Each structure stands twice: as C-alpha cells, then as structure tokens.
Amino acid sequence: MARRQTNNRRASARVPADVLVRVYANGRRIGDYHTRDVSETGLGLSPGRVMFLPGMALEVEVLSPRHRRLMTSRLPATVRYCRGLGMGLKLRTRRLFP
C-alpha cells in the first residue's frame, strides 16, 4: 500500500513556470519578478531587487510573458518564505487558475 507523503504541506501541486509577476507593497509598485513555479494557490518567485519578510502582505499581477499584458487583476498574497533562491507567496483570496 502506498504511503502518503507527509513532508508536502501544499494544497495543490506546483508546476515549473517562468511567468512575469508585478509585485506591489502598500499599494506601491515594487518591481517585476519571474516565477520559478506556480500552483493554484501560490507562486514561487526568483530572487529580485527587493526581498520581503515572511508574513508581509503584498499584491501581485500576472502578466502575459509575450506581450506583457495583464492576465489578472491585483491578487492579495502573503510571503510564506524568503531565501537566497527566492520567495514563496500564498494567494489569500482566490485561486490563480479558475
């Protein structure tokens, strides 16, 4: 009988993806970041010019990689972790993909 993995606490599977994400803090645009991976409920971002502390509230907009047009409105997110490899954001209100 197969065992369930106990070290993965994510509600949805991550998929490797390089998508452009615009990050806002306190309503101010901080910069554009590239994702390492995405899931229905969060984003893994590559390191950027500004890194944030875990627990900080942010907003993100997802842009189409080819034309840099908005694909989503601003989505509230919370920083889950911040390390040398980047940041993990959890979306707070809705899923990234319907």
BELJO-V379168 format. One record per helix or strand of 2 or more residues. SS is the DSSP state (~ for helix, > for strand). FROM is the first residue (numbers start at 1). LEN is the number of residues. Records with the same first field share a line. If there is no record, write none. Layout:
# BELJO-V379168
SS: FROM-LEN ; FROM-LEN
This chain:
# BELJO-V379168
>: 15-2 ; 20-6 ; 28-11 ; 42-4 ; 57-7 ; 75-9 ; 86-6
